[in-house]
Amino acid sequence: MTLETFLLLGAALFCVGLFGALSQQSVVMLMMGLELMINGVVAAAAGFWFWVSPGMPDGQVLVLVAITVMALEMAMGFAVVTALFRARDVDMTDEAGDLKG
């Protein structure tokens, strides 16, 4: 696979995630869109890193760390959304807006 293929894949994932994040009202769907956007960035970074230094494992380690942090962040986000839903029966972003301050 070429670098352009990886970058095209990353851009496509990012665009689909951006559309999903901007067009959805549900908090879970918003988080799924954000997850797709981060996956697009990680795919593009992994492809670019492989193109820059194919023999070095530095990029692979950084991608694994980024995916691990991303998974932990999304697990914490889903835990907060679940707690919010159980406490106030809120599952839409406009209904959760009064939680500021």
The first five atom37 places (N, CA, C, CB, O) and aatype in JSON, in Angstrom:
{
  "aatype": [12, 16, 10, 6, 16, 13, 10, 10, 10, 7, 0, 0, 10, 13, 4, 19, 7, 10, 13, 7, 0, 10, 15, 5, 5, 15, 19, 19, 12, 10, 12, 12, 7, 10, 6, 10, 12, 9, 2, 7, 19, 19, 0, 0, 0, 0, 7, 13, 17, 13, 17, 19, 15, 14, 7, 12, 14, 3, 7, 5, 19, 10, 19, 10, 19, 0, 9, 16, 19, 12, 0, 10, 6, 12, 0, 12, 7, 13, 0, 19, 19, 16, 0, 10, 13, 1, 0, 1, 3, 19, 3, 12, 16, 3, 6, 0, 7, 3, 10, 11, 7],
  "atom_mask": [
    [1, 1, 1, 1, 1],
    [1, 1, 1, 1, 1],
    [1, 1, 1, 1, 1],
    [1, 1, 1, 1, 1],
    [1, 1, 1, 1, 1],
    [1, 1, 1, 1, 1],
    [1, 1, 1, 1, 1],
    [1, 1, 1, 1, 1],
    [1, 1, 1, 1, 1],
    [1, 1, 1, 0, 1],
    [1, 1, 1, 1, 1],
    [1, 1, 1, 1, 1],
    [1, 1, 1, 1, 1],
    [1, 1, 1, 1, 1],
    [1, 1, 1, 1, 1],
    [1, 1, 1, 1, 1],
    [1, 1, 1, 0, 1],
    [1, 1, 1, 1, 1],
    [1, 1, 1, 1, 1],
    [1, 1, 1, 0, 1],
    [1, 1, 1, 1, 1],
    [1, 1, 1, 1, 1],
    [1, 1, 1, 1, 1],
    [1, 1, 1, 1, 1],
    [1, 1, 1, 1, 1],
    [1, 1, 1, 1, 1],
    [1, 1, 1, 1, 1],
    [1, 1, 1, 1, 1],
    [1, 1, 1, 1, 1],
    [1, 1, 1, 1, 1],
    [1, 1, 1, 1, 1],
    [1, 1, 1, 1, 1],
    [1, 1, 1, 0, 1],
    [1, 1, 1, 1, 1],
    [1, 1, 1, 1, 1],
    [1, 1, 1, 1, 1],
    [1, 1, 1, 1, 1],
    [1, 1, 1, 1, 1],
    [1, 1, 1, 1, 1],
    [1, 1, 1, 0, 1],
    [1, 1, 1, 1, 1],
    [1, 1, 1, 1, 1],
    [1, 1, 1, 1, 1],
    [1, 1, 1, 1, 1],
    [1, 1, 1, 1, 1],
    [1, 1, 1, 1, 1],
    [1, 1, 1, 0, 1],
    [1, 1, 1, 1, 1],
    [1, 1, 1, 1, 1],
    [1, 1, 1, 1, 1],
    [1, 1, 1, 1, 1],
    [1, 1, 1, 1, 1],
    [1, 1, 1, 1, 1],
    [1, 1, 1, 1, 1],
    [1, 1, 1, 0, 1],
    [1, 1, 1, 1, 1],
    [1, 1, 1, 1, 1],
    [1, 1, 1, 1, 1],
    [1, 1, 1, 0, 1],
    [1, 1, 1, 1, 1],
    [1, 1, 1, 1, 1],
    [1, 1, 1, 1, 1],
    [1, 1, 1, 1, 1],
    [1, 1, 1, 1, 1],
    [1, 1, 1, 1, 1],
    [1, 1, 1, 1, 1],
    [1, 1, 1, 1, 1],
    [1, 1, 1, 1, 1],
    [1, 1, 1, 1, 1],
    [1, 1, 1, 1, 1],
    [1, 1, 1, 1, 1],
    [1, 1, 1, 1, 1],
    [1, 1, 1, 1, 1],
    [1, 1, 1, 1, 1],
    [1, 1, 1, 1, 1],
    [1, 1, 1, 1, 1],
    [1, 1, 1, 0, 1],
    [1, 1, 1, 1, 1],
    [1, 1, 1, 1, 1],
    [1, 1, 1, 1, 1],
    [1, 1, 1, 1, 1],
    [1, 1, 1, 1, 1],
    [1, 1, 1, 1, 1],
    [1, 1, 1, 1, 1],
    [1, 1, 1, 1, 1],
    [1, 1, 1, 1, 1],
    [1, 1, 1, 1, 1],
    [1, 1, 1, 1, 1],
    [1, 1, 1, 1, 1],
    [1, 1, 1, 1, 1],
    [1, 1, 1, 1, 1],
    [1, 1, 1, 1, 1],
    [1, 1, 1, 1, 1],
    [1, 1, 1, 1, 1],
    [1, 1, 1, 1, 1],
    [1, 1, 1, 1, 1],
    [1, 1, 1, 0, 1],
    [1, 1, 1, 1, 1],
    [1, 1, 1, 1, 1],
    [1, 1, 1, 1, 1],
    [1, 1, 1, 0, 1]
  ],
  "atom_positions": [
    [[0.84, -1.19, 0.0], [0.0, 0.0, 0.0], [0.88, 1.24, 0.0], [-0.95, 0.0, 1.21], [1.96, 1.25, 0.58]],
    [[0.4, 2.26, -0.64], [1.17, 3.49, -0.74], [0.76, 4.47, 0.36], [0.99, 4.13, -2.13], [-0.23, 4.27, 1.06]],
    [[1.55, 5.53, 0.49], [1.25, 6.56, 1.48], [-0.07, 7.25, 1.16], [2.39, 7.58, 1.55], [-0.83, 7.58, 2.06]],
    [[-0.33, 7.46, -0.11], [-1.58, 8.12, -0.5], [-2.81, 7.31, -0.07], [-1.6, 8.34, -2.01], [-3.83, 7.89, 0.3]],
    [[-2.7, 6.0, -0.11], [-3.81, 5.15, 0.31], [-4.09, 5.32, 1.8], [-3.52, 3.67, -0.02], [-5.24, 5.44, 2.22]],
    [[-3.03, 5.33, 2.6], [-3.21, 5.52, 4.04], [-3.78, 6.9, 4.34], [-1.89, 5.33, 4.77], [-4.67, 7.04, 5.18]],
    [[-3.26, 7.93, 3.66], [-3.76, 9.27, 3.9], [-5.2, 9.44, 3.44], [-2.87, 10.29, 3.21], [-5.98, 10.14, 4.08]],
    [[-5.55, 8.79, 2.34], [-6.94, 8.83, 1.87], [-7.87, 8.12, 2.84], [-7.05, 8.19, 0.47], [-8.97, 8.59, 3.11]],
    [[-7.43, 6.99, 3.37], [-8.21, 6.27, 4.38], [-8.4, 7.12, 5.63], [-7.53, 4.94, 4.74], [-9.5, 7.21, 6.17]],
    [[-7.32, 7.75, 6.08], [-7.4, 8.61, 7.26], [-8.32, 9.8, 7.03], [0.0, 0.0, 0.0], [-9.1, 10.17, 7.91]],
    [[-8.24, 10.41, 5.84], [-9.11, 11.55, 5.54], [-10.57, 11.12, 5.45], [-8.69, 12.21, 4.23], [-11.45, 11.84, 5.91]],
    [[-10.83, 9.95, 4.87], [-12.21, 9.46, 4.77], [-12.78, 9.17, 6.15], [-12.27, 8.18, 3.9], [-13.92, 9.54, 6.44]],
    [[-12.0, 8.51, 7.01], [-12.47, 8.25, 8.37], [-12.73, 9.55, 9.13], [-11.45, 7.41, 9.13], [-13.72, 9.66, 9.86]],
    [[-11.84, 10.52, 8.96], [-12.0, 11.79, 9.65], [-13.25, 12.52, 9.17], [-10.77, 12.66, 9.44], [-13.99, 13.08, 9.98]],
    [[-13.49, 12.52, 7.86], [-14.66, 13.21, 7.32], [-15.96, 12.54, 7.76], [-14.59, 13.26, 5.8], [-16.92, 13.24, 8.09]],
    [[-16.01, 11.23, 7.75], [-17.22, 10.52, 8.21], [-17.45, 10.8, 9.69], [-17.09, 9.0, 7.95], [-18.59, 11.01, 10.12]],
    [[-16.38, 10.79, 10.48], [-16.51, 11.1, 11.91], [-16.94, 12.54, 12.16], [0.0, 0.0, 0.0], [-17.72, 12.8, 13.07]],
    [[-16.43, 13.47, 11.36], [-16.82, 14.87, 11.51], [-18.29, 15.06, 11.18], [-15.96, 15.77, 10.61], [-19.01, 15.77, 11.89]],
    [[-18.74, 14.42, 10.11], [-20.16, 14.48, 9.77], [-21.01, 13.87, 10.88], [-20.44, 13.77, 8.44], [-22.05, 14.43, 11.25]],
    [[-20.58, 12.74, 11.41], [-21.33, 12.09, 12.48], [-21.36, 12.91, 13.75], [0.0, 0.0, 0.0], [-22.38, 12.96, 14.44]],
    [[-20.25, 13.57, 14.07], [-20.2, 14.36, 15.3], [-21.02, 15.63, 15.18], [-18.75, 14.7, 15.64], [-21.6, 16.08, 16.17]],
    [[-21.08, 16.22, 14.0], [-21.82, 17.47, 13.84], [-23.31, 17.27, 13.59], [-21.23, 18.26, 12.72], [-24.1, 18.19, 13.82]],
    [[-23.71, 16.11, 13.12], [-25.1, 15.93, 12.73], [-25.94, 15.17, 13.74], [-25.16, 15.22, 11.43], [-27.16, 15.07, 13.56]],
    [[-25.36, 14.65, 14.8], [-26.11, 13.83, 15.74], [-26.43, 14.59, 17.01], [-25.33, 12.57, 16.08], [-25.66, 15.46, 17.43]],
    [[-27.56, 14.27, 17.63], [-27.96, 14.86, 18.89], [-27.66, 13.94, 20.08], [-29.43, 15.2, 18.86], [-27.52, 14.42, 21.2]],
    [[-27.56, 12.65, 19.84], [-27.31, 11.71, 20.91], [-25.85, 11.79, 21.35], [-27.67, 10.27, 20.46], [-24.94, 11.93, 20.53]],
    [[-25.63, 11.71, 22.65], [-24.27, 11.81, 23.18], [-23.44, 10.61, 22.73], [-24.3, 11.9, 24.73], [-22.25, 10.75, 22.44]],
    [[-24.04, 9.44, 22.68], [-23.31, 8.24, 22.28], [-22.89, 8.34, 20.81], [-24.18, 6.98, 22.5], [-21.77, 7.99, 20.46]],
    [[-23.78, 8.82, 19.96], [-23.43, 8.98, 18.54], [-22.37, 10.06, 18.35], [-24.68, 9.32, 17.72], [-21.51, 9.94, 17.47]],
    [[-22.42, 11.1, 19.16], [-21.39, 12.13, 19.12], [-20.03, 11.55, 19.48], [-21.74, 13.28, 20.07], [-19.03, 11.86, 18.84]],
    [[-20.0, 10.71, 20.5], [-18.74, 10.09, 20.9], [-18.24, 9.11, 19.84], [-18.91, 9.37, 22.24], [-17.03, 8.96, 19.65]],
    [[-19.16, 8.44, 19.15], [-18.74, 7.55, 18.07], [-18.13, 8.34, 16.92], [-19.93, 6.73, 17.57], [-17.16, 7.88, 16.31]],
    [[-18.68, 9.51, 16.62], [-18.1, 10.37, 15.6], [-16.71, 10.85, 16.0], [0.0, 0.0, 0.0], [-15.8, 10.88, 15.16]],
    [[-16.54, 11.21, 17.25], [-15.22, 11.62, 17.73], [-14.22, 10.46, 17.66], [-15.31, 12.14, 19.17], [-13.05, 10.66, 17.34]],
    [[-14.69, 9.27, 17.96], [-13.83, 8.08, 17.87], [-13.36, 7.86, 16.43], [-14.58, 6.83, 18.39], [-12.19, 7.54, 16.2]],
    [[-14.27, 8.01, 15.47], [-13.88, 7.86, 14.07], [-12.88, 8.93, 13.65], [-15.12, 7.92, 13.17], [-11.95, 8.65, 12.89]],
    [[-13.06, 10.14, 14.14], [-12.11, 11.2, 13.81], [-10.72, 10.89, 14.35], [-12.59, 12.55, 14.36], [-9.72, 11.07, 13.65]],
    [[-10.65, 10.42, 15.57], [-9.35, 10.07, 16.15], [-8.73, 8.88, 15.42], [-9.5, 9.75, 17.66], [-7.52, 8.85, 15.21]],
    [[-9.56, 7.9, 15.03], [-9.04, 6.76, 14.27], [-8.49, 7.2, 12.92], [-10.14, 5.72, 14.07], [-7.5, 6.64, 12.46]],
    [[-9.12, 8.17, 12.28], [-8.6, 8.7, 11.02], [-7.24, 9.35, 11.19], [0.0, 0.0, 0.0], [-6.35, 9.17, 10.35]],
    [[-7.08, 10.1, 12.26], [-5.79, 10.73, 12.52], [-4.72, 9.68, 12.82], [-5.91, 11.72, 13.7], [-3.58, 9.8, 12.37]],
    [[-5.08, 8.66, 13.59], [-4.13, 7.6, 13.92], [-3.73, 6.81, 12.67], [-4.73, 6.65, 14.98], [-2.56, 6.47, 12.51]],
    [[-4.68, 6.52, 11.79], [-4.37, 5.79, 10.55], [-3.45, 6.6, 9.65], [-5.66, 5.43, 9.79], [-2.51, 6.05, 9.08]],
    [[-3.71, 7.9, 9.54], [-2.85, 8.75, 8.72], [-1.45, 8.87, 9.33], [-3.47, 10.13, 8.56], [-0.45, 8.85, 8.62]],
    [[-1.39, 8.99, 10.65], [-0.09, 9.09, 11.32], [0.71, 7.79, 11.18], [-0.27, 9.44, 12.8], [1.92, 7.82, 10.98]],
    [[0.02, 6.66, 11.3], [0.71, 5.37, 11.16], [1.25, 5.19, 9.74], [-0.23, 4.21, 11.53], [2.37, 4.73, 9.56]],
    [[0.46, 5.55, 8.75], [0.92, 5.44, 7.37], [2.08, 6.37, 7.08], [0.0, 0.0, 0.0], [3.04, 6.0, 6.41]],
    [[1.99, 7.59, 7.59], [3.08, 8.54, 7.38], [4.35, 8.1, 8.1], [2.68, 9.93, 7.84], [5.45, 8.23, 7.56]],
    [[4.2, 7.58, 9.3], [5.37, 7.12, 10.04], [6.02, 5.92, 9.36], [4.98, 6.77, 11.48], [7.24, 5.8, 9.35]],
    [[5.22, 5.05, 8.8], [5.78, 3.92, 8.07], [6.51, 4.39, 6.82], [4.68, 2.92, 7.7], [7.52, 3.8, 6.43]],
    [[6.02, 5.45, 6.2], [6.67, 5.99, 5.0], [7.98, 6.69, 5.35], [5.73, 6.96, 4.29], [8.94, 6.62, 4.58]],
    [[8.02, 7.36, 6.51], [9.23, 8.09, 6.91], [10.33, 7.13, 7.35], [8.91, 9.08, 8.04], [11.46, 7.25, 6.89]],
    [[10.02, 6.2, 8.22], [11.03, 5.26, 8.73], [10.42, 3.86, 8.81], [11.56, 5.71, 10.13], [9.89, 3.47, 9.85]],
    [[10.49, 3.1, 7.71], [9.83, 1.79, 7.69], [10.47, 0.75, 8.6], [9.8, 1.28, 6.3], [9.79, -0.19, 9.01]],
    [[11.74, 0.88, 8.91], [12.4, -0.15, 9.7], [12.36, 0.09, 11.2], [0.0, 0.0, 0.0], [12.68, -0.81, 11.98]],
    [[11.97, 1.28, 11.61], [12.0, 1.63, 13.03], [10.63, 1.4, 13.66], [12.44, 3.08, 13.22], [9.61, 1.73, 13.05]],
    [[10.59, 0.84, 14.87], [9.31, 0.59, 15.53], [8.76, 1.78, 16.31], [9.45, -0.58, 16.46], [7.77, 1.64, 17.02]],
    [[9.39, 2.97, 16.18], [8.95, 4.12, 16.97], [7.5, 4.5, 16.68], [9.85, 5.32, 16.69], [6.72, 4.74, 17.6]],
    [[7.14, 4.54, 15.41], [5.79, 4.91, 15.03], [4.76, 3.91, 15.5], [0.0, 0.0, 0.0], [3.66, 4.28, 15.9]],
    [[5.11, 2.64, 15.44], [4.18, 1.6, 15.87], [3.91, 1.71, 17.37], [4.72, 0.21, 15.53], [2.78, 1.54, 17.82]],
    [[4.94, 1.98, 18.14], [4.77, 2.12, 19.58], [3.92, 3.34, 19.9], [6.15, 2.23, 20.28], [3.05, 3.29, 20.77]],
    [[4.15, 4.45, 19.19], [3.36, 5.65, 19.42], [1.9, 5.43, 19.05], [3.94, 6.82, 18.62], [1.01, 5.91, 19.75]],
    [[1.64, 4.71, 17.97], [0.27, 4.41, 17.56], [-0.41, 3.52, 18.6], [0.24, 3.74, 16.18], [-1.57, 3.73, 18.93]],
    [[0.3, 2.53, 19.11], [-0.28, 1.66, 20.15], [-0.59, 2.44, 21.43], [0.68, 0.51, 20.47], [-1.62, 2.21, 22.06]],
    [[0.28, 3.36, 21.8], [0.02, 4.2, 22.98], [-1.19, 5.09, 22.73], [1.27, 5.06, 23.33], [-2.03, 5.26, 23.61]],
    [[-1.28, 5.67, 21.52], [-2.42, 6.54, 21.2], [-3.72, 5.76, 21.2], [-2.21, 7.2, 19.84], [-4.73, 6.26, 21.7]],
    [[-3.73, 4.55, 20.67], [-4.94, 3.74, 20.65], [-5.32, 3.34, 22.07], [-4.74, 2.49, 19.78], [-6.51, 3.31, 22.4]],
    [[-4.35, 3.03, 22.92], [-4.64, 2.67, 24.31], [-5.25, 3.85, 25.06], [-3.37, 2.2, 25.02], [-6.24, 3.69, 25.78]],
    [[-4.66, 5.02, 24.9], [-5.19, 6.22, 25.56], [-6.58, 6.54, 25.03], [-4.25, 7.42, 25.34], [-7.46, 6.93, 25.79]],
    [[-6.78, 6.37, 23.73], [-8.08, 6.63, 23.12], [-9.14, 5.67, 23.68], [-7.98, 6.49, 21.59], [-10.26, 6.09, 23.97]],
    [[-8.8, 4.42, 23.84], [-9.74, 3.44, 24.37], [-10.09, 3.76, 25.83], [-9.17, 2.02, 24.26], [-11.25, 3.66, 26.22]],
    [[-9.11, 4.14, 26.62], [-9.37, 4.52, 28.01], [-10.24, 5.77, 28.09], [-8.06, 4.75, 28.76], [-11.14, 5.85, 28.93]],
    [[-9.98, 6.73, 27.22], [-10.75, 7.96, 27.22], [-12.2, 7.7, 26.84], [-10.12, 8.98, 26.28], [-13.11, 8.27, 27.44]],
    [[-12.41, 6.86, 25.85], [-13.78, 6.56, 25.43], [-14.51, 5.73, 26.5], [-13.77, 5.82, 24.09], [-15.72, 5.9, 26.68]],
    [[-13.81, 4.85, 27.18], [-14.44, 4.08, 28.25], [-14.87, 5.01, 29.39], [-13.47, 3.0, 28.79], [-15.96, 4.84, 29.94]],
    [[-14.05, 5.97, 29.73], [-14.42, 6.94, 30.76], [-15.58, 7.81, 30.3], [-13.22, 7.81, 31.14], [-16.47, 8.14, 31.08]],
    [[-15.58, 8.19, 29.03], [-16.68, 8.99, 28.5], [-17.99, 8.24, 28.53], [0.0, 0.0, 0.0], [-19.02, 8.81, 28.9]],
    [[-17.97, 6.97, 28.15], [-19.19, 6.17, 28.2], [-19.65, 5.95, 29.63], [-18.98, 4.83, 27.51], [-20.85, 5.87, 29.89]],
    [[-18.72, 5.86, 30.57], [-19.1, 5.73, 31.98], [-19.8, 7.0, 32.47], [-17.87, 5.42, 32.85], [-20.78, 6.92, 33.21]],
    [[-19.3, 8.15, 32.06], [-19.93, 9.41, 32.46], [-21.31, 9.54, 31.84], [-19.05, 10.6, 32.04], [-22.26, 9.96, 32.5]],
    [[-21.43, 9.16, 30.56], [-22.73, 9.22, 29.89], [-23.72, 8.27, 30.55], [-22.58, 8.89, 28.38], [-24.89, 8.61, 30.72]],
    [[-23.27, 7.09, 30.91], [-24.15, 6.13, 31.58], [-24.6, 6.66, 32.94], [-23.44, 4.77, 31.74], [-25.77, 6.54, 33.3]],
    [[-23.68, 7.25, 33.7], [-24.04, 7.82, 34.99], [-25.0, 9.0, 34.83], [-22.78, 8.27, 35.74], [-25.92, 9.16, 35.63]],
    [[-24.78, 9.81, 33.8], [-25.67, 10.93, 33.53], [-27.07, 10.45, 33.15], [-25.1, 11.81, 32.41], [-28.07, 11.01, 33.59]],
    [[-27.13, 9.4, 32.35], [-28.42, 8.87, 31.95], [-29.16, 8.26, 33.13], [-28.25, 7.83, 30.85], [-30.38, 8.42, 33.26]],
    [[-28.44, 7.56, 33.99], [-29.09, 6.94, 35.14], [-29.54, 7.97, 36.16], [-28.16, 5.95, 35.8], [-30.57, 7.79, 36.81]],
    [[-28.79, 9.05, 36.31], [-29.13, 10.06, 37.32], [-30.26, 10.99, 36.87], [-27.9, 10.88, 37.67], [-31.16, 11.29, 37.65]],
    [[-30.2, 11.44, 35.6], [-31.15, 12.46, 35.15], [-31.97, 12.06, 33.94], [-30.42, 13.7, 34.84], [-32.79, 12.86, 33.46]],
    [[-31.78, 10.87, 33.43], [-32.5, 10.39, 32.24], [-32.27, 11.32, 31.05], [-34.0, 10.28, 32.54], [-33.2, 11.65, 30.32]],
    [[-31.0, 11.72, 30.86], [-30.61, 12.62, 29.78], [-29.75, 11.84, 28.81], [-29.86, 13.87, 30.32], [-28.76, 11.23, 29.2]],
    [[-30.14, 11.85, 27.52], [-29.32, 11.19, 26.53], [-29.06, 12.06, 25.29], [-29.96, 9.9, 26.11], [-28.44, 11.58, 24.34]],
    [[-29.51, 13.28, 25.28], [-29.3, 14.19, 24.17], [-28.38, 15.33, 24.59], [-30.65, 14.74, 23.67], [-28.32, 15.69, 25.77]],
    [[-27.65, 15.88, 23.64], [-26.67, 16.91, 23.98], [-27.31, 18.21, 24.42], [-25.77, 17.17, 22.79], [-26.78, 18.89, 25.3]],
    [[-28.44, 18.58, 23.85], [-29.07, 19.84, 24.26], [-29.69, 19.74, 25.65], [-30.13, 20.24, 23.25], [-29.8, 20.75, 26.35]],
    [[-30.09, 18.55, 26.06], [-30.63, 18.37, 27.4], [-29.53, 18.35, 28.46], [-31.44, 17.09, 27.48], [-29.77, 18.66, 29.62]],
    [[-28.33, 17.99, 28.06], [-27.21, 17.93, 29.01], [-26.5, 19.27, 29.12], [-26.21, 16.85, 28.59], [-25.54, 19.39, 29.88]],
    [[-26.94, 20.27, 28.4], [-26.3, 21.58, 28.43], [-26.48, 22.32, 29.73], [0.0, 0.0, 0.0], [-25.69, 23.21, 30.04]],
    [[-27.49, 22.0, 30.52], [-27.71, 22.69, 31.78], [-26.8, 22.2, 32.89], [-29.14, 22.54, 32.21], [-26.95, 22.64, 34.04]],
    [[-25.88, 21.32, 32.61], [-24.97, 20.78, 33.62], [-23.74, 21.68, 33.83], [-24.53, 19.37, 33.23], [-22.87, 21.34, 34.64]],
    [[-23.65, 22.8, 33.14], [-22.51, 23.7, 33.31], [-22.56, 24.34, 34.69], [-22.51, 24.79, 32.21], [-23.63, 24.6, 35.25]],
    [[-21.35, 24.59, 35.21], [-21.23, 25.34, 36.46], [-21.64, 24.63, 37.62], [0.0, 0.0, 0.0], [-21.59, 25.17, 38.72]]
  ]
}
